Amino acid sequence: MRYSDDLIEEVRSANDIIDVVGAVVRLKRSGSNYVGLCPFHNEKTPSFSVSQSRQMYYCFGCHAGGNVFTFMMSYYQSTFQESMQMLADRAGIRLPEPDISKENKAAADRKAELFEINKQAAGYFHYLLKQENGRTGLEYLKNRGLSEETIRKFGLGYADKFNNDLYRYLKNKGWSDERLNESGLFLYNEKHGFSDKFWNRVMFPILDVRNRVIGFGGRVMGDGKPKYLNSPETELFNKRLHLFGLNIARSSRERFIILCEGYMDVISMHQAGFTNAVASLGTALTPQQASLLKRYTSDVKLLYDSDGAGVMAALRAIPILKAAGIKARVVSLAPYKDPDELIQKEGAEALTERLNKAENGFMFEIRQLSYEHDLNDPQGQTDFQRDIATRLLSFEEELERDNYRKAIAAEYHISEEGLQRLVNSLALKGTPAEHYRKPKETAPRPPAAEDKARMSQKLMLTYLARCPEAFELTRDYIGPEDFQDPLCRRIAEGLYAQYAAGDVREAALLNAFTDPEAQQEVAGFFNTEIHVSTDNDRDRAFTDTLLRIMKQSNEAALKAWDGKDLGGLTALMDKKKRIESLEKTGQVFHLKGGLE
């Protein structure tokens, strides 16, 4: 149910974040904050900070952050409603009884029926695999080296050559056409009615972490297209939100998870004893899948194919995993194409050895980057080192950044001091920590850099939240309407409203976001790292950020001008002159109170 804003704030205010977090994390006072080892990723040096005055937490290592609700949802893997109930119970606050409407009950019943349809379909596919008309599928799996035990463990099956076989089976079970149509297992047209989506395919049931069948993957027998086919998106199945094999891997005794490319990779790995292997579902790794992995591990080893596509997939996955607070390492399979081939040729012990020698994800990125440049050419060396320095800024913890700088300098015979000077130079120019230079079109490309405009707006939100004096300094220059990014504008509107009411509380503002991922993203806005070392540098950076936002807002307004409102155009041109005047005079806005 949806609780009122007042009730949510009452529960939040009644639970001091220091007490809630301190119950599971050993905290030690450090200045005005408390610090401890982050509960969301493995670390030896505390980077997890909790502010009692702001009632927020933030980890500068894995970027987990939020208020007391975010912590409960992330730590206990609970929903917002469950976290609300736990915190209300803790504070002795009675919540209103949930009112289950007829619509909600009908929706829950429909979902339960879809789970049952999938379960029955999986059972039927598995049954057919052992029958005479399933011999083709069984022979394929046997030829791939799978045992009876493995086939049974993963519930593998076969979809018959007749394209209405499953439909007839489930209709005989009494299911309505309406519900079968919602399952994603069938195609429908007015002329021919229903037909099976999967036929003449080896079937791979896809289970969620609660061991419920949510969809299927099918591998065609013969030369049909497509070779692999997944269930379409349904009420139960979204391929961006789940991982094949995670229902088993999450219970593995290993502290890391192996991320493979496909179903057969995972199944072969499990049969060889690597029960901590999972795979994404026919798509590149998504942030949602990385967040799902984070519930069970802080260490992922990428076991992608050794070809160019596998390298590109690894380069895309590494920053996504890092953003989720997961340490990524890359396993080399060369000269073999995939893990199954390596296991068949050299055995499980050889794969274990390679897993133990997995390459650090960041060093893997740098090695791939080195292939883009001619390191025998001075300009190539310069460009290479500039790219390295830009990437080093992605590490907000100075110790971690220094360790990588030393390792890279030793590996590529680069001046450690020169590299440090380059990092400092880029930092003072306001280069975003998340920035990556777009590589050549012929090279594997990591995800696009965060838009510079959005980065400026994030920085200003940090200044406004942590230094109320910033509202007065910028009052005559910008307002919420100047934040172009929709999420930034929504947060800015909340902050300005709180300031007008005389009470800026970021933790209360987070109550408007009940999704833990959204809360974590918003918390990151209030904790954007500002790479400066002195008050003067901080003030210059603050002034530059203000000017960039003014420019971005004015340029967007000029671009959107309808050609009719001459008064509006005059105002925009006057604002442009004002910006140019501020730049020409070199005015600096001083945050006398500093950052809280």
Buried (B, 14 or more C-beta within 10 A) or exposed (E): EEBEEEBBBBBBBBBBBBEBBBEEBEBEEEEEBBBBBBBBBBBEEBBBBBBBEBBBBBBBBBBBBBBBBBBBBBBEEBBBBEBBBBBBEBBEBEBEEEEEEEEEEEEEEEEEBBBBBBBBBBBBBBEBBBEEEBEBBBEBBEEBBBEEEBBEBBBBBBBBEBBBBBBEBBBEEEBEEEBBEBBBBBBEEEEEEBBBBBBBBBBBBBBBBEEBBBBBBBBBBEEEEEEBBBBEEBBBBBBBBBBBBBBBBBEBEBEBBBBBBBBBBBBBBBBBEBBBBBBBBBEEBBBBBBBBBBEBBBBBBBBBBBEEEBBBBBBBBBBBBBBBBBBBBBBBBEEBEBBBBBBBEEEBEEBEEBBEEBBBBBBBBBBBBBEBBEBEEEEBBEBBBBBBBBBBBBBBBEEBBBEBBEBBBEEBEBEEEEBBEBBBEBBBEBBBBBBBBEBEEEBBBBBEBBBBBBBBBBBBBBBBBBBBBBBEBBEEBBBBEBBBBEBBBBBBBBBBEBBEEEEBBBBBBBBBBBEBBBBBBBBBBBBBBBBBEEEEBBBBBBBBBBBBBBBBBBBEBBEEEEEEEEEEBEEBEEBBEBBEEBEEEEEEBEBEEEBE
